[in-house]
């Protein structure tokens, strides 16, 4: 607070205390509003951290910035309540905010040239070209493995385009609205984001070289190009299998449009969902784009150099999945492809095929044995090059030449260290324990609904079957359902965090969604078109993807045997939140009565919010001193009760039309908490028959010597009220009480602070009354503190009805105890006194 503001505060304190009182109340109301906002934001950040909600990193950044702004306003309002007392608080708040901002920082890719690299150059720059292009670049750099030539438009080029178009803030403004629990909003947001990218202008220092490179590349092949994604983190921290768009058969003159289409696919609903579920920020997945000549494919598909899902369970085998023409039908999960199981020896050979080529109605083989064995040899060389089992996309042209289009580490259930090489003479390779539960130990099982399913992703799960034979509306799929679907489309990735399993009529382990399912530990199996007739919609089922079976009901023995002890996957966002949460949400200032409850001991934003709330309530508790300064415009309450009370309305506490009236009646009071207190004070159970005029007799003795009337403002009781707020100083004889309360629809803002002190009896009598008050208030769940003959009681964060009941009880308690101390003696039966009071009020 500036010196000017401080001087203004002191001036009002001396010459216009009524104005100052209203300003303090308004500051208190604003502080409570910002207190609410801070706690709501902290709760949302915690929800994201603990996995109750999934949101884009841009939302977390935005929430933290909103929190910073709200805390700044919160501390400013507390300073208005008491300008000289909390001068150091804003500085401590800024210090914590600085550490939060540091933890929010995400390294961004360099946007400096070069913007185009050849595949051979790409191998040395994975941070510029992404995992897919870097892996293919290694094939070019190391030689010996057939791979088409290509160029890469770097991730730096993408960031440069965003900066040149001033698009980054606009993207973040949309991304901060991405919340996976609101799938209906995702489609619209994704469409807006994609349109932003499709509408951008590609600067000529990128567009010119790209057009020339596209023309040169087209001359190498058949005149057409394949334009594919190679985002940072793709085929690395996460596979992003099938989440981004590949544009095929592109003419050279269409290269810029195809490039922008691939960039825009970064913001498709399924890509956004997948990225958020993997805890990656938008800038951590900056898009590089790979451009290669099209292969005129006779057949294409996927090779797993270690495939535990093949026909030979538990053996070190290789799995090849093939289809005629382009491999899109295989990776999109639209068909059940031709599958070939092969040995892993120095000279791989075919073990089994499906379909059986010797069957009478068998179709023509997409990949002959000789080509399959050549492909397997290439696969083992890839495995040796990268040091891990590989998931390989391949194509075979019309001349039967093989080309590697992509190679990445096999994920999830097939993931692990490089297995030992099998002996060439061993038909099935070495036996491997696949880590699956022993189903024979699962006990008696019910008759299965489906059998002989092809395992796509490991696991056993139970849930309600939901038929999804057409377009899937994410919001219509119940959480935890087992989805029955015609194919394993990559679009199913949007459901990875929602459904518990998938049963498909078509698809294979080689599809893009299969990779995603294994990453997320989502059980998936393929059976055939009979799934929709054998499993009724809505039936509870157990899917055993390991055994390729579906059982009716919950099979607890299978579920128990397959319990997954795997810890939660660490993500970049999760790691950052681990640093942010202690700075934002951890509460270390827990005891307002402790001397350590001070700004110097704050360690988090939550500490700041708690401190400001507690201190603001304390400031309001001392809103009006015993002298009643600031209440010159208060109205006297006309009441038959034998005490004088003045009421100051801060807004909404009285019905309209009372502005100029010098007095008010109880019927003209609108304030909810004041009404509750008054109902207790005027309860028929309370006795006011002694006709004594209750005022502050102690103050009267001190200052008047008989000069002042008992109805003097200096001796009267006061109430400062609004619609949901009341602050009362009640003077009954030689004791006084202060009651400060908020009672409204927001539970988290509601509280009652109550103080009772003094009396006309001897000390032991006053202490006996304090004991009575303590027992009663403790029974009603107040937190009670006693110092001498002063009692403080507090209740907070209760609903409006409970607060009103407790206020009415306090009103009656004040009426009941107004002269109780002078009647107390050693013979007083305290338990009977308390029980009698509770019998009349605890209902």
DAJOJO-V433271 format. One line per field, one symbol per residue. ss: DSSP state (2 for helix, 1 for strand, 0 for the rest). psi: psi as a letter, one per 20 degrees, with the letter a starting at -180 (. if undefined). burial: 1 if it has 16 or more other ideal C-beta (glycine too) atoms within 10 Angstrom, else 0. Layout:
ss->???
psi->???
burial->???
This chain:
ss->002222222222222022222222222222222222222222222222200000102222222222222222222222222000000022222222222222220000000000011122220002222222222222222200000001111022222222220002222222200010002222222222222222000002222222222222222200001111100001000100000000111102222222222222222022222222200000222000111110001111111100000000001001111111000222200000011111000000011111000000000000002222222222222222220001111111100001111111100222000000000000000010000000222200000111000111100111111111000002220000011110000222222000001111000000022222222200111100002222000001111100001111000222222000000000022222222222220000000000000022200022222222222222222000000000000011110000101111100001000000001112221002222222222000000000000101222222200000000000001111100011111111101111111100002220111111110000222222222222222220001111100111111100022222222222222222000222200000022222222222200
psi->prhghgggghghhghmhgghghhgghhgghghghgggghggghgghgggjjiqpqqhhhgggghggggghhghghghhhhhnhihkhighghghgghghghghipppqqpjqrqipqrhhhhhilhihirhghhghhhhghhripppqrrqporhhgghgggghilighhghhghiiophimhhigggggggghhgghiqpoqhiggghggghggghhhhcjiqqpoqqmqpipkdhqhkojhrqporlpqhijhgghghhgghihkqghgggggghjkqrghikqpqpppqqqpnphrrbqpoionijahnqjqnrqpppqqqbqjhhghikirorpqppqrkahnqqpgqqoqoiiqhkprpphorgghhhgghggghhgghgijqqqopprqpahjjpqppiqprpprcijqarprqpqphiohjaqppojjqqohhjiapqrpqhqrkqppgpqrpqqrppopmibppogiioqpjqopoqhrmqhiihhjhjgrirppqhrrriirghgggghhjkoppqpgriihhhhoqpipprponhgilqpqqaonhhghghjpojpqppqqggghghhhgghhghpohnhohiqiimqhhjpirhhgggggggghghhghhkgpriikpjkhjqpppoqiqlqppqpooiojhqqqjjgipirqrhijphpghhggghhghjqhhqpkiijpopanhghghhihkjhqqijqhhirqqpoqagjqpopopoocjqqqpppqpnaiogiiqrpppppqarirrghghhghhgggggghhhkkqppppockpppqqqqlrrgggggghggghghgghhjhjhhiiqrhipngghgghgghhihm.
burial->100000001001000010011111101111111111111011011101100011111111111111110110011111111110010011011001101100110000101000111011111011111111111111110000101111111111111111001010001101111111001001001100110110010100011011101100110010011111111111111111111111100101011001111111111111111111111111111111111111101111111111111111001111111111011011111111111111111001011010000000000011110011111101111110110111111111100001111111111111000010010000001001000110100100000111001111111111101101000101001000111111111111111111111111111111111111111111111110001100100000111111111111001011001100000000111001100110111000100000001010011111111111111110111011000101100111101001111111110011000100000101011111111111011110010000000111111100000000010110111111111111111111111111111111000011111111111010001111111111111001010100001011111101010111111111111111111110010001000011001000100
